Amino acid sequence: MASLSLAVGNCGKGRNAEDLSSEFVPHLSLGSEFLTKRLYGLNMKDLGSPKVRTRKKLRIGAEIKKWKKHDYPWHGDIDPDTKTPLKYLSYFKPLDEKPKPVTLAFEKPLVNLEKQLIEVRRMAEDTGLDFTDQIYALEAKYQQALRDLYTHLTPIQRLQIARHPNRPTVLDHILNMTEKWVELHGDRAGYDDPAMVTGIGSIEGRSYLLIGHQKGRNTKENIMRNFAMPTPHGYRKALRMMKYADHHGFPIVTFVDTPGAFADLRSEELGQGEAIAYNLRAMFGLKVPIITVVTGEGGSGGALAIGCANKLLMLENSAFYVASPEACAAILWKSSQAAPKAAEKLRITAQEHYRLRIADGIIPEPLGGAHADPFWASQQIKHAILDAMAELGRMNSEQLLQQRMLKFRSIGGFQEGIQVEPERKRNMKPSEANTPPADLESELANLKKKILEAKGPSDPVTIQVLEKLQKDLDNEMTKAFIAMGLEDKVESLKLELQRAPIPDQPLNKSLQEKADKIMQEFKQKLSQPGAYLGLKQQLYTVNMASRLIELKNKSEKIKTEVNQKIPTTVKAKIDRLKTASEKLRNGDALDTNLVEEVEKAKKELEDVLRSANLEIVGTRKRNVAVPPELEEEVAKVNAEIKEEMERAVTRSGLSEKIEELKEEIVRDSNSEKAKELETEIREGIAATLSVAPVKKKVDCLREKLASLTKDNAESKVVAENGRW
């Protein structure tokens, strides 16, 4: 075929209406059989090369261009005797090169057996010896190992199989199942999304409309197919085909294999969410049977947009999830390394979906996954579709709509006809690796009280407190190591330590470097603000408990030393001092001799303490019990003091400094930086604290307390003199 371009124009100066009509430039595509004919009085043979002819004021230019032949939709060398001409209507052709085998991480134990088997077969070929028994034994061992491995797969391992690069794609399954298949294109809005394939296929003489996400079989195809992530055009194309199927009465079979809808800026601008939502609504109104088969992974709304079906079938090693385990782990545990744990918690496998009555059936796969025998896997899908159609074919349109609606209504335990509670409380489990601290102040106060009331470091109460703190800290450390993705490194280090010849000897250089690297990474991730708050709380609590126990041990030691150095005469005077203190607390008056003895006993006690190399900072009065009449006022003043302290912290902008001090105390409470931060915080609060109104209320309370104490003392004296 050739094309002929004609340019017609007026070259004269004085143009009239008739001349203006000749300024249009038409473009004509002509077949080669027309090249010998004349066009508007011109002999086409004379137009072999571009020429310009001038007749009066008319100029005509012509040029012949060769037409480029395309392979689509019809191939250039079609076999006229072919029995499958429809295959030429699709871009999907067999690969020129066989895909390279890919070994997953958990399949590595099978690699050694496979290498041994190949080596024995090679030796048998090279030497000509009979190794039949050895080959049979290795094959049996390999098959048993394969069977054991694939019958005890974890959720993350099944997800890895679903994402296997050599796993058969949707078009592979369609071509293996159908006798006839023609692919249909376009959403009639300007674009044909290659990530979504649609078409009509014949299975055992019945026509089905087939829709599915199409992944690539290599890097080039994956880029072309956009890794099976459709744009809004893809979902609108699927919707257009569904409406055709509904109009013509074709059953619809959809194949799900996508990580999710394409989430780029352009797709959002074109209405990605609207396209998915429209599909969800439209599929519940289609009056033909709909069957969905999850062949790989089904990610979120991008999978559900073609998955609102009467029957949901899943391949044995497929996965269906609202968020990928990697994304879920990054959100909940701040690290994608916790993906195995997330995969287990999300319940993404076909077995879990079938148990929860989301999936209606599980399609078996060959050992090693569907890529081990794609044709066998496709035939299993075909049989499952035919079985489902035999059941759905007995329903009319209204029954199909009702069954589809009830299927999705029952997910989550909802039952038709039973009234739902208007408000239902649910006990949501808090995040384990990032639990915010509860009432830390009250917890530390109770801990301090228990430790100080204990009778020595070996007291059962102290031991119990320490054991509980250590257990809680171990749990938080384990959760943090898992969330940080350091669990495998720690286990590897433990194994190397166990293999060490002398366990009690210091670590060698390589092991020490590994341990230091793990601890450095741990501290770096722990220092991130707002992360691992539960672990930071436990570390702060254990550190505080250790300091309290250390102080208590020192005080017990000093107390023992002082008691040994105090003479008997001074001890007697101390007893007199205690007696005087008791009288004062009871409101009794002290005589002059007793006051002198008390002062003398104080001086002698100070001398004894100085002789024990102890510095006397000062003396303080014992806490006096608050009378019931003033308890409410004291609580109110304490609350006002606390509020004023918080306002001072807010005004001075010391919140970040306080958090930094807490983290530094967790690392090292005696460091210079901790002392500097503490001093800076104290000075900042003192500079902005408004103490005048609070001080006035405190002085008023002291006066009331002194007055009540005096009245109680006078009442006692009057009662003892017999006037009452």
C-alpha positions in Angstrom: 0.0 0.0 0.0 1.2 3.5 -0.7 0.1 7.0 0.4 -0.4 10.1 -1.8 -0.2 13.6 -0.4 -1.6 16.5 -2.5 -0.9 20.1 -1.7 -3.1 22.5 -3.5 -2.7 26.3 -3.2 -3.2 29.6 -4.9 0.1 31.4 -5.8 -1.5 34.5 -7.2 -1.9 37.8 -5.5 -5.5 38.7 -6.2 -7.4 35.7 -4.8 -11.2 35.5 -5.0 -13.7 33.2 -3.3 -13.1 30.4 -5.8 -9.4 30.5 -5.2 -9.8 30.3 -1.4 -11.7 27.0 -1.7 -8.6 25.4 -3.1 -6.4 26.0 0.0 -7.4 22.8 1.8 -4.7 20.1 1.9 -6.2 16.6 1.6 -4.2 13.4 2.5 -5.1 10.3 0.6 -4.1 6.6 1.2 -4.4 4.6 -2.0 -3.8 0.9 -2.7 -1.0 0.0 -5.2 -3.7 -1.2 -7.6 -4.9 2.4 -8.1 -1.5 3.8 -8.9 -2.0 3.3 -12.7 -5.3 5.3 -12.7 -5.6 9.0 -13.3 -6.6 11.4 -10.5 -8.1 14.8 -11.5 -6.6 14.6 -14.9 -3.1 13.6 -13.7 -1.4 10.5 -14.8 -0.2 8.7 -11.6 2.8 7.2 -13.5 4.2 10.7 -13.8 4.3 11.0 -10.0 7.1 8.5 -9.4 9.1 11.4 -7.8 7.8 14.7 -6.3 7.0 17.2 -9.0 5.4 20.6 -9.2 3.2 21.6 -12.1 1.9 25.1 -12.6 -1.3 25.8 -14.6 -2.4 29.4 -14.5 -2.4 30.1 -10.7 -2.7 26.5 -9.5 0.2 24.5 -8.0 0.0 20.8 -7.2 2.6 18.8 -5.2 2.6 15.0 -4.9 4.7 12.4 -2.9 4.4 8.7 -2.6 5.3 7.1 0.7 5.7 3.4 1.4 3.4 1.8 4.0 5.0 0.0 7.0 3.8 -3.5 7.5 2.8 -4.5 11.1 2.6 -7.9 12.8 -0.6 -7.0 14.6 -3.4 -7.9 14.4 -2.4 -10.4 11.6 0.9 -12.0 11.4 2.8 -11.8 8.1 3.4 -15.5 7.5 0.1 -17.1 8.7 -0.1 -20.8 7.9 -3.2 -21.2 5.7 -3.8 -24.7 7.1 -3.6 -23.7 10.7 -6.4 -24.9 13.1 -5.9 -22.1 15.6 -6.0 -18.8 13.7 -7.1 -16.9 16.8 -3.7 -17.1 18.4 -2.5 -14.5 15.8 -4.8 -11.9 17.4 -2.7 -11.7 20.6 0.7 -10.3 21.4 1.2 -13.1 23.9 3.7 -15.5 22.2 6.0 -18.3 23.5 9.2 -17.0 24.9 12.3 -17.3 22.7 14.4 -18.4 25.7 13.4 -20.7 28.5 13.2 -18.8 31.8 16.1 -19.4 34.2 15.3 -21.5 37.3 14.9 -19.4 40.5 15.6 -21.0 43.9 13.7 -19.4 46.8 15.5 -18.9 50.2 13.6 -21.8 51.9 14.3 -24.1 49.0 18.1 -24.1 49.5 18.1 -27.5 51.4 16.8 -29.1 48.2 19.6 -27.6 46.1 22.3 -29.8 47.7 20.2 -33.0 47.0 19.6 -31.9 43.4 23.3 -31.2 42.9 24.1 -34.7 44.2 21.6 -36.2 41.9 23.0 -34.4 38.9 26.6 -35.4 39.8 25.7 -39.1 40.1 23.9 -39.0 36.7 26.9 -37.3 35.1 29.3 -40.0 36.6 27.0 -42.7 35.3 27.2 -41.2 31.8 30.9 -40.6 31.9 32.0 -43.9 33.3 29.3 -46.2 31.9 28.8 -47.8 35.4 25.5 -48.7 36.8 24.4 -46.2 39.5 20.7 -47.0 39.2 20.3 -47.8 42.9 22.0 -44.6 44.0 19.9 -42.5 41.6 16.7 -44.1 42.8 17.7 -43.5 46.4 18.6 -39.9 45.8 15.4 -39.3 43.8 13.3 -40.8 46.6 15.1 -38.7 49.2 14.6 -35.6 47.1 10.9 -36.2 46.6 10.5 -36.9 50.4 12.3 -33.7 51.2 10.2 -31.7 48.7 7.0 -33.2 50.1 8.0 -32.4 53.7 9.0 -28.9 52.8 5.8 -28.0 50.8 3.4 -29.6 53.3 4.7 -27.4 56.2 5.0 -24.0 54.5 4.7 -20.8 56.5 2.5 -17.8 55.3 5.5 -15.8 54.1 6.9 -18.8 52.2 3.5 -19.3 50.4 3.6 -15.6 49.5 7.1 -16.1 48.1 5.8 -18.9 45.9 2.9 -16.7 44.8 5.4 -14.1 43.7 7.7 -16.6 42.0 9.1 -15.1 38.8 8.4 -18.3 36.8 4.9 -18.7 38.1 2.4 -19.1 35.2 0.6 -15.9 34.3 -3.1 -15.4 33.6 -2.7 -15.8 29.8 -0.7 -19.0 30.4 -3.6 -20.5 32.3 -6.2 -19.2 29.7 -4.3 -20.7 26.8 -4.0 -24.0 28.6 -7.7 -24.1 29.5 -9.5 -22.8 26.5 -10.1 -24.4 23.1 -10.6 -20.9 21.5 -9.5 -17.6 22.8 -9.7 -14.1 21.4 -8.4 -11.1 23.3 -10.5 -7.8 23.4 -8.9 -4.4 23.9 -9.6 -0.9 25.0 -11.8 0.9 27.4 -13.3 3.2 24.7 -11.8 6.2 26.4 -8.5 6.4 24.8 -6.2 3.7 26.2 -5.7 -0.1 26.3 -4.1 -1.0 29.7 -1.8 -4.0 29.1 -1.9 -4.9 32.8 -5.5 -6.0 32.5 -6.3 -8.6 29.8 -9.9 -9.3 28.7 -11.4 -11.6 26.1 -13.8 -14.4 25.2 -12.7 -18.0 25.6 -14.4 -21.3 25.0 -14.1 -24.1 27.7 -15.7 -27.4 26.7 -18.0 -25.7 24.1 -19.2 -22.9 26.3 -18.2 -19.3 25.9 -16.9 -17.4 29.0 -15.7 -13.8 29.4 -12.3 -14.0 30.9 -10.6 -11.1 32.7 -7.4 -11.0 34.6 -4.3 -9.2 35.8 -1.4 -10.0 33.6 2.2 -10.1 34.9 5.3 -10.4 32.7 7.4 -13.5 32.2 10.6 -11.4 32.2 11.8 -7.9 32.9 10.8 -6.5 29.5 7.3 -7.9 29.8 6.9 -6.8 33.4 7.8 -3.2 32.4 5.3 -3.4 29.5 2.6 -4.9 31.7 3.4 -2.5 34.6 4.0 -5.4 36.9 0.2 -6.3 36.8 -0.7 -3.0 38.4 -3.7 -1.6 36.4 -4.5 2.1 35.9 -8.1 3.4 35.9 -8.2 2.5 32.1 -7.7 -1.1 33.0 -10.6 -1.3 35.4 -12.8 0.6 33.0 -11.9 -1.9 30.3 -12.8 -4.7 32.6 -16.1 -3.0 33.4 -16.9 -2.6 29.8 -16.4 -6.3 29.1 -18.5 -7.3 32.1 -21.4 -5.2 30.8 -21.0 -7.0 27.4 -21.0 -10.4 29.2 -24.1 -9.3 31.2 -25.9 -8.3 28.0 -25.0 -11.5 26.0 -25.3 -13.9 29.0 -21.7 -15.0 29.2 -20.5 -16.3 32.5 -17.6 -14.2 33.9 -14.3 -15.7 35.1 -11.8 -13.3 36.7 -8.2 -14.1 37.5 -6.5 -12.2 40.3 -2.7 -11.8 40.4 -1.7 -8.2 41.3 0.2 -6.5 44.1 -2.4 -3.7 43.9 -3.7 -0.9 41.7 -1.1 1.5 40.3 -0.8 4.3 42.7 1.0 7.0 40.7 0.0 10.6 40.5 -1.5 10.2 37.0 -3.7 7.3 38.0 -5.0 9.3 40.9 -5.8 12.3 38.7 -7.7 9.9 36.3 -9.8 8.6 39.2 -8.3 5.4 40.4 -10.4 5.2 43.5 -13.6 6.0 41.5 -12.9 3.4 38.9 -12.4 0.7 41.6 -15.5 1.8 43.6 -17.6 1.8 40.4 -16.5 -1.7 39.6 -17.4 -2.9 43.1 -20.9 -1.5 42.8 -21.4 -2.7 39.2 -20.4 -6.3 39.9 -23.1 -6.7 42.5 -25.7 -5.9 39.9 -24.5 -8.3 37.1 -27.1 -11.0 36.5 -24.6 -13.7 35.2 -22.5 -16.1 37.3 -19.1 -14.6 38.4 -16.2 -16.8 39.4 -12.9 -15.4 40.7 -9.7 -17.4 40.8 -6.7 -16.0 42.8 -3.7 -17.4 40.9 -1.0 -15.4 42.6 -1.2 -12.5 45.1 -4.3 -10.4 45.4 -3.5 -6.9 46.8 -6.2 -4.7 48.4 -8.8 -2.9 46.2 -6.8 -3.5 43.1 -7.7 -7.2 43.4 -11.2 -6.8 44.8 -12.2 -4.5 41.8 -12.6 -7.7 39.7 -13.2 -10.1 42.7 -16.8 -9.5 43.8 -17.9 -12.9 42.7 -20.4 -15.7 43.5 -17.5 -18.1 44.0 -14.0 -17.2 45.2 -11.4 -19.9 44.5 -7.8 -19.7 45.5 -4.7 -21.7 44.4 -3.0 -23.6 47.2 -0.1 -21.2 47.4 -1.8 -17.9 46.6 -2.4 -15.0 48.9 -5.1 -12.4 49.4 -4.5 -9.4 51.6 -5.6 -5.8 52.4 -1.9 -4.7 52.7 1.3 -6.5 51.9 3.1 -8.0 54.9 6.1 -5.7 54.2 3.9 -2.6 54.3 2.1 -3.8 57.4 5.4 -4.6 59.2 6.7 -1.1 58.3 3.6 0.5 59.8 3.3 -1.6 63.0 6.9 -2.6 63.8 8.8 0.2 62.0 10.7 -2.4 59.9 9.9 -4.5 56.9 12.1 -7.2 58.4 9.1 -8.2 60.5 7.2 -9.2 57.4 7.0 -13.0 58.4 5.3 -12.0 61.6 2.9 -9.7 59.7 2.1 -12.4 57.2 1.1 -14.7 60.0 -1.0 -12.1 61.8 -2.8 -10.9 58.6 -4.0 -14.5 57.7 -3.3 -14.1 54.0 -3.1 -17.7 52.9 -5.8 -19.7 51.0 -6.1 -22.0 54.0 -7.0 -19.2 56.3 -9.4 -17.6 53.9 -11.2 -21.0 53.5 -11.4 -21.4 57.2 -12.9 -17.9 57.6 -15.4 -18.7 54.8 -14.0 -16.0 52.6 -12.8 -18.4 49.9 -15.2 -21.1 48.7 -12.5 -23.6 47.6 -8.8 -24.3 47.4 -7.3 -25.5 44.1 -4.3 -27.9 44.6 -0.9 -27.2 43.1 1.9 -29.6 42.2 4.7 -30.0 44.6 7.1 -27.2 44.1 4.3 -24.7 43.1 2.3 -24.1 40.0 5.5 -23.3 38.0 6.7 -26.9 38.5 3.9 -28.1 36.2 1.9 -25.2 34.7 -0.3 -27.3 32.5 -1.4 -29.5 35.4 -2.2 -26.5 37.5 -4.2 -24.9 34.7 -6.3 -28.1 34.3 -7.0 -28.1 38.0 -8.3 -24.5 37.7 -10.4 -25.6 34.7 -12.0 -28.4 36.7 -12.7 -26.1 39.6 -14.4 -23.6 37.3 -16.6 -26.2 35.7 -17.6 -27.6 39.1 -18.5 -24.1 40.3 -20.5 -23.4 37.1 -22.4 -26.6 37.5 -23.7 -25.2 40.9 -24.2 -21.6 39.8 -25.9 -22.7 36.5 -28.9 -24.0 38.4 -29.6 -20.5 39.8 -31.6 -17.8 38.0 -30.6 -14.2 37.9 -32.4 -13.2 41.1 -30.8 -16.1 43.0 -27.4 -15.2 41.7 -27.7 -11.6 42.9 -29.0 -12.8 46.3 -26.3 -15.4 46.7 -23.5 -12.9 45.9 -24.9 -10.3 48.3 -25.2 -12.8 51.2 -21.7 -14.2 50.6 -20.2 -10.8 51.3 -22.6 -9.9 54.0 -21.7 -13.0 55.9 -18.0 -12.1 56.0 -17.1 -11.1 59.5 -19.9 -13.1 61.2 -22.9 -10.9 60.2 -26.2 -12.9 60.0 -29.3 -11.8 58.2 -32.4 -11.2 60.3 -30.4 -10.8 63.6 -30.4 -7.2 65.0 -26.9 -5.7 65.2 -25.8 -4.0 68.4 -25.8 -0.2 67.8 -22.5 0.1 69.8 -20.1 -2.7 70.4 -17.0 -2.3 72.4 -13.9 -4.2 71.2 -10.8 -4.8 73.2 -8.1 -3.8 70.7 -4.7 -5.2 71.4 -2.1 -2.4 71.6 1.1 -2.5 69.5 3.7 -4.7 71.1 6.9 -3.2 69.9 5.8 0.5 70.2 3.6 0.5 73.3 3.6 4.0 74.9 4.5 4.1 78.6 1.5 4.0 81.0 1.6 6.0 84.3 5.4 5.9 84.7 5.5 8.2 87.7 3.1 6.0 89.8 4.9 2.9 88.7 8.2 4.2 89.8 6.7 5.5 93.1 5.4 2.0 93.9 8.7 0.5 92.9 10.6 2.9 95.1 8.3 2.2 98.1 8.7 -1.6 97.8 12.5 -1.4 97.6 12.8 1.1 100.5 10.5 -0.9 102.7 12.4 -4.2 102.0 14.7 -5.4 104.7 17.9 -5.6 102.9 18.9 -6.7 99.3 18.2 -10.3 99.9 14.6 -9.6 101.0 12.1 -11.8 99.1 10.2 -8.6 98.1 13.3 -7.1 96.5 14.1 -10.3 94.7 10.6 -10.7 93.4 10.6 -7.1 92.1 13.9 -7.6 90.3 12.9 -10.9 88.7 9.7 -9.3 87.4 11.5 -6.3 86.0 14.1 -8.5 84.3 11.4 -10.8 82.8 9.5 -7.8 81.4 12.8 -6.3 80.0 13.6 -9.6 78.3 10.2 -9.7 76.6 10.5 -6.1 75.4 14.1 -6.7 74.1 12.9 -9.8 72.2 10.1 -7.8 70.6 12.4 -4.9 69.7 15.0 -7.2 68.1 12.3 -8.8 66.0 10.9 -5.5 65.0 14.4 -4.2 64.1 15.1 -7.2 62.0 18.1 -8.3 64.2 16.7 -11.6 65.3 18.5 -13.6 62.6 21.8 -11.9 63.4 21.5 -12.6 67.1 20.7 -16.2 66.5 23.6 -16.6 64.1 25.9 -15.0 66.8 24.6 -17.4 69.4 25.3 -20.4 67.2 28.9 -19.2 66.7 29.3 -18.7 70.4 28.1 -22.3 71.1 30.6 -23.6 68.6 33.4 -21.8 70.4 36.0 -24.2 71.8 36.3 -22.5 75.2 33.0 -20.8 76.2 34.5 -18.8 79.2 37.3 -17.3 77.2 37.0 -13.7 75.8 35.5 -13.4 72.3 37.8 -13.5 69.4 38.1 -10.4 67.2 35.6 -11.4 64.5 32.8 -12.4 67.0 33.5 -9.2 69.0 33.1 -7.1 65.9 29.8 -8.8 65.0 28.5 -8.3 68.5 29.6 -4.6 68.5 28.0 -4.1 65.1 24.7 -5.6 66.3 24.7 -3.4 69.5 25.6 -0.3 67.5 22.7 -0.9 65.1 20.4 -1.7 68.1 21.3 1.6 69.8 20.9 3.6 66.6 17.4 2.3 66.0 16.5 2.6 69.7 17.5 6.3 69.8 14.9 7.2 67.2 12.3 9.6 68.8 8.9 8.0 69.4 10.1 4.4 68.6 10.2 1.4 71.0 8.6 3.3 73.9 7.8 0.2 75.8 11.4 -0.9 75.8 12.6 2.5 76.8 10.2 2.5 79.7 11.5 -0.9 80.9 15.1 0.2 80.6 14.4 3.4 82.6 12.5 1.4 85.2 15.3 -1.2 85.6 17.9 1.5 85.7 16.0 3.3 88.5 15.5 0.1 90.4 19.2 -0.6 90.2 20.0 2.8 91.5 17.6 2.5 94.4 18.9 -0.9 95.4 22.5 0.5 95.2 21.6 3.4 97.5 19.8 1.1 99.9 22.8 -1.2 100.1 25.0 1.8 100.8 22.7 3.1 103.5 22.6 -0.3 105.1 26.3 -0.6 105.1 26.7 2.9 106.6 24.1 2.2 109.2 26.0 -0.9 110.3 29.3 1.0 110.5 27.8 3.8 112.4 26.1 1.5 114.9 29.5 -0.2 115.5 31.2 3.1 116.3 28.5 4.6 118.5 29.4 4.1 122.2 26.8 2.7 124.7 26.4 6.1 126.4 25.6 7.8 123.2 23.0 5.1 122.3 21.3 5.8 125.6 21.2 9.5 124.8 19.8 8.7 121.3 17.0 6.8 123.1 16.3 9.9 125.1 16.2 11.9 121.9 13.7 9.5 120.4 11.5 9.9 123.6 11.6 13.6 123.2 10.6 13.4 119.6 7.6 11.2 120.6 6.5 13.8 123.2 6.7 16.6 120.7 4.6 14.6 118.1 2.0 14.0 120.8 1.9 17.7 121.8 3.6 17.3 125.2 5.7 20.1 126.6 9.4 19.4 127.2 11.2 20.5 130.5 14.4 22.4 130.4 16.7 19.5 131.4 15.3 17.3 128.6 15.9 20.1 126.0 19.5 20.4 127.2 20.0 16.7 127.0 18.6 16.6 123.5 20.9 19.3 122.2 23.9 17.6 123.9 22.9 14.2 122.3 22.7 15.8 118.9 26.2 17.2 119.1 27.7 13.9 120.3 25.9 12.1 117.5 27.3 14.5 114.9 30.8 13.9 116.3 30.4 10.2 115.9 29.1 10.6 112.3 32.1 12.8 111.4 34.5 10.2 112.9 32.9 7.7 110.4 34.0 10.0 107.5 30.4 11.0 106.9 29.5 14.6 105.9 26.5 16.1 107.7 24.6 18.1 105.3 21.8 19.1 107.7 18.9 17.7 109.7 15.3 17.5 108.7 12.0 17.0 110.5 10.0 13.8 110.1 6.9 14.0 108.0 3.9 14.9 110.0 0.5 13.3 109.2 -1.9 15.6 107.6 -5.1 16.1 109.6 -8.3 15.0 108.0 -9.6 18.6 108.0 -6.8 19.7 105.6 -6.5 16.7 103.3 -8.7 18.2 100.6 -6.9 21.5 100.7 -3.5 19.9 100.6 -4.5 17.8 97.5 -5.8 20.9 95.8 -2.6 22.8 96.4 -0.5 19.8 95.2 -2.6 19.8 92.0 -2.0 23.5 91.5 1.7 23.1 92.0 1.8 20.3 89.4 -0.1 22.4 86.9 2.2 25.3 87.5 5.2 23.1 86.9 3.7 21.8 83.6 3.0 25.4 82.5 6.6 26.4 83.3 7.9 23.5 81.3 5.7 24.5 78.3 6.6 28.2 78.5 10.3 27.4 78.7 10.2 24.9 75.8 11.9 22.1 77.8 9.8 19.2 76.7 12.3 18.0 74.2 15.1 18.4 76.8 13.2 16.3 79.3 12.7 13.5 76.7 16.4 13.7 75.8 17.3 13.5 79.5 15.1 10.4 79.9 16.9 8.7 76.9 20.3 9.7 78.3 19.4 8.3 81.7 18.5 5.0 80.0 21.9 4.9 78.4 24.0 6.1 81.4 22.4 7.9 84.4 25.8 9.1 85.6 27.1 10.6 82.4 28.1 14.3 82.2 25.5 14.9 79.5 22.7 13.7 81.9 24.0 16.0 84.7 24.2 19.0 82.3 20.7 18.4 81.0 19.3 18.1 84.5 20.9 21.4 85.6 19.7 23.1 82.4 16.1 21.9 83.0 16.2 22.9 86.7 17.4 26.4 85.8 14.9 26.8 83.0 12.0 25.8 85.2 13.1 28.1 88.0 13.4 31.0 85.6 9.8 30.7 84.4 8.1 29.3 87.4 5.6 31.7 89.0 5.9 30.8 92.7 4.2 33.8 94.4 0.6 32.6 94.3 1.5 29.0 95.2 3.8 30.0 98.0 1.0 32.1 99.5 -1.3 29.1 99.6 1.4 26.9 101.1 2.2 29.4 103.9 -1.6 29.5 104.6 -1.7 25.8 104.9 1.3 25.7 107.2 -0.3 28.3 109.5 -3.5 26.2 109.7 -1.5 23.0 110.3 0.4 24.7 113.1 -2.8 26.1 114.6 -4.4 22.6 114.6 -1.4 21.0 116.2 -1.3 23.7 118.9 -5.0 23.3 119.6 -4.6 19.5 119.9 -1.7 19.9 122.3 -3.6 22.3 124.5 -6.6 20.1 124.5 -4.5 17.2 125.7 -2.9 19.2 128.5 -6.3 20.5 129.7 -7.7 16.9 129.7 -4.7 15.6 131.7 -5.2 18.3 134.4 -8.7 17.0 135.0 -10.6 20.0 133.8 -12.7 18.0 131.4 
